Amino acid sequence: MDGVARGRVGDDAGGATMMAVILRRVLRLVVGGAFIAAGSMKIAAPAAFVISIDNFRLLPHAGLHPLAITLPWIEVLAGLLLVAGFWKRPSALVCVCLMTVFTGAVVQAMARGLNIDCGCYGTVGAQRVGWMKLAENLCLLTAAVWLAWHYRFEDQKT
């Protein structure tokens, strides 16, 4: 009704605004759902996730277990908040940060010629690090950036 009171229902800007709202909702479900699925599968098999992290050869062994325990919970929490519509911008920014790190890990693994599973969704449907994984990560990263960018306006309205 707020749009009706401001005279936005019949004009083109109102239509564009409605499309942006729909796109935000769809992207929240896609990005949030991906993070919930990925984190849940890692929580279910933490030992396998430790091995996946170690395969990237980025961290000392002392950092593997704490990361394997905490990272999946952060993913699930960020995904749940995004899907539920609570703290949309902060949760989108967490997803941006995580996807940036994940994408960087994939790029370095490709550059070093590592033939490894990414460990993104635990042991289910293991995906090899490569161009398809990079494309998937870049799509999720782009969607998360778009969400974080567009939800900055919502924060200014309140």
N, C-alpha and C positions, 0 to 999 in steps of 0.2 A: 504494500500500500504506500510505502514511502515514495516509490517511483511515481505513483499516480499523483500524489500530492505535489510533486515537483514537476509534473508535466513531462515525464520521460517515457511514458508507455507507447505513444504513437510515433515518436521520432526515431530516426535511424540510430542515434546514440543508444537508445534504450535497447534496440535489437542487438547492437554490438555488445552492450553490457551484459545482456542475457546470454549471449554466446560465450563471453568470457567467464561468466559464472558456471555455465555447463562445462566448459573446458577445464576450469579449475577443479570442479568436483570429479570429473573423470580422471584427471591427472593425479589428484590426491588418492584416489582408489588404486590406480596403477602403481604409483611410486610407493605408497604406503603398503599396499598388498605385497609388492616385491620384497620390501624390507621385513614385513611380518613373516613371509614364507621363508626367506633366507635365514633370518635370525632363529626362527623356530627349529629349522632343520639342524642348525649348528648347535643349538641348546640340547637337542636330542642325542647328539654324538660329539661331545667335546673332545674326546681323544682323537677322532678322525680330523677334527678341525685343527687341532694342534699340528698334526702332520701336514695338513694343507698349508697352514701359515709357514711352517718351517721350509716347505718346498720352494717358497719364494726367495729364501736366503737373504732376508732383509733385516731380521732381528736377531739379537743374541738369544741363546736358549733360555736364559733367565726371564726374558720378556714374553715367551710364547704362552705359557700357561695362564698368567694373569690376563693377557689379551684374549685368549680363547674363551675364558670364562666371562669377561665383561662385555666384549664387543657384541655378541649376539643379543644380549639383553638391551643394549643401547639401540640396536637395529629394531628389535621388536617394539620397544617403547616409542621410538620415533615414528615407526610405521603405524602403530595404534593411534597415537595422537593425531597423525595426519589424516587417517581414515575417519576417525571420530570427529574431526574438525575442531579439536582443542589445541590451542597454541600453534596455530597453523604455520605462521612464519618461523618461529623458532624450530619447530620440528622439520620444516622444509630446509632450513639452514643446516641442521644436523645431517640431513640426508645429502645435502650438497657437499659438506665436508667429508662425509664417509665415501661418497661416490668419487670424489676427487682423489682420495687416498687409494681406493680400490682401482681406479683407472690408472693411476700412476704405477701401482704394483703390476698391473697387466702389461703396461707399456714397457717397464723395465724387464719383465720376464721375457717378453717378445724380443726385446733388443739383445738380451743375453742368450737367446736361443733355448730357453728352458722349455722342455716338453712336459708340462705339468697340468694337472687338473686345477681349476681355479679355486675350488672349495666354496664357491659362492652359495650354493644351496646344499651344503653338507655333502653327504655321499650319494644323495639321490640325483640321478641324471647328471653325473659328473661331466662338466664341460671343460674342454681343453682351452688353455690360454691361447688366443689367436685373434684373428681379425673379427670373427663373429662375436666373440666375447667383448672385444674392444668396442664394436658397434653398439652392442646391447648396453654396455656401461655408459657410452656417450649419450645414448638416447635417454637413459634414466637420469644422468647428470643434467642434461639439457632441460628435462621436464622439472626436475627439482629446482634448478636455477630459475626457471620461469615462474614456478609457484612462489618461491621466496621473493622474487621481484614484484609480482602482482599482489602479494599479501602485505607488502609494505604500505599500500594505500589503506588497507583495512585498519591497520594499526593507527594511522593518522586520523581516522574518522572518530575514534572513541576518545 
